[in-house]
Amino acid sequence: MSPLALCEWLSHTTASTAIRASRWAFAIIEMIHLLSLAVFGGCLLVLTLRVIGRFLAPRALHDVLLDISVAITSSLGVLIFSGALLFADGPLRYYANTAFRAKLLLLLTATTLGVATRRLAMREAGSPIVSPGLKAVSLFTVALWLCAGIAGRAVGVL
């Protein structure tokens, strides 16, 4: 099934129709999406600042990773689920949107790099010194997430 055919099918599902027919569904889903984005972004920022040594420097990296793992994982899950519901509101509209496609590519890249960053951080968690490579990858991951947010904002404009 082609992506366009998948979007056409999705636009006729019960969930898609219900979201479009409801006065409040899209707004509530978007609010949940943005709140989970705030939690996710906050956790990512805390982790990145710890990796580069600007925040929580006395705390072991391993401890910081353990402290935020549930919040970052669950907020990412909510982001994906709520994002899928937002997409279901108008899949054909999003299909043709260049900013939406850029956002998806950035999200895929940022998530993949984020998983790699976490694995690198877990390897280095016992070491008191964080490698320059981990610092660079962590900062680049944050930059990708920021770009994905900007692209997400552009989705409604373009």
N, C-alpha and C positions, 0 to 999 in steps of 0.2 A: 504494500500500500504506500503510495507516495505521500509526502508530507502535506501536500494540498488536500488530497483525498481524506487524510486523517483529520485535518482541520475542518473540512466540510462535515464529516461524520460527527466530530465533537460538537460542532455548533448546533446539532439537532438532538443531543443527549438531554436527559431529564435535568441533570445538574446545570448545564449551560442555559437551558430554557428557564429554569427556576431562578437563576441568578439574574438574568436579564429582566424577568417579569417582576422581581421583587424591588420594592422601593429602597430598601436598606441593605440588602445582601452584599452588594459590591462594596459599599462604604464600610460595613462591619468587617468583611474579609480583608479589605485594604488596611484597616486599622490594626487588625491582628498581624498582618504581614509587616507593617511598619514597626510595631512593638517588638516583634521577634527580630527584626533587623537591628533595632536598637540594642537588644540584649546580645545578639551575635557580634555586632560591631564593637560593643564595649568589651566583650571578652577578647576579641581579636586585638583590640588596642592594648589591653592590659598585657596580653601575652607578648606582643611585639615590643612594647616598652620594656618589659622584663628582659627579653632577649637582647636588646641593644643596651641594657644596663641603665635605663633612665627612670625605672620605677620598680619598686620591690626588690632592689638589688640584693639586700641581705637574705632574701628568701631563695631557697633552692628552686631552680627551674622546674624540676620534677614535681615539687609541691604545688607550684603555680599551675602547672599542667593538670594535675589531679583536681585542684580546686575548681577549675573552670570547665573541665571536660564534660560534665553533665549539662551545664548551661549552654555551652557552645554546640554540642551535639543535638540537644533537644531543640534549640532555637533554629538550627539549620534545618532540622526536620520540619518544623512548623513553617519556615520560610518556603521550603520546597512545596509543601502541601498547599499553603495559602496562595503561593504563586501559581500553582496549577489551577486552582479555582479561579483566580483572577484571569488567567489565560482563557479559561472556559467561557468567560463572559463574552469574548469576541475573537475566537481563534482566527477567523479569516482576516479580521482587521490587523491582528498582530502578525500574521503570516507575511504580509506585504510590508511590514514596518522595518526599515533598515536599522533603526535604533534598537528595536527588540532583538533582532538577529545579533547585533553587536553585543548586547547585554548577555544573551545566552552564551556566546563564545567567551566573553570575559568571565562569566560565572563558572563555566566549565574549567577554564584555565586556572582561575583563582582557587576553586575547590580542589583541583588536582594538586596545585602547588601547596595549598594549605595542608593537605594530607601528608605530602612529602615533608613539609616544614615540621609538622608534629612528629613525624618519625625521626627526623634529624635531631629535633630537640630532645626526644626521649633518649636517643643515643648519647647525647651530650649532657643529659640531666645530672649525671654524677660529677661532671667536671665543673670546677669553679669558674672556668673561663669559657665563654661562648665563642665559637669560631667565627671569623669574619664572613665565611660563606653562609652560615646560618643567619647571621645578621642581615646580609644582603638579600637572601631569599625571603626572609620574613618581611623586610621593608617592601620588596617588590610585590609580595602577596597583598599587603595592605594597599599598595598603589592600584593593583588590579581590582580589588574590591571597591575602592573609591571610584574608579573608572566605570565599573559595573553599575554603581549607584547613579552616577551621572547619566549613563546610557539609559537606565531605568527611568530617570526623570524625563529624559528626552523622548521616551516612548509616547507619552501623552501629548507632546508638542508636535512631533513629526507625523 
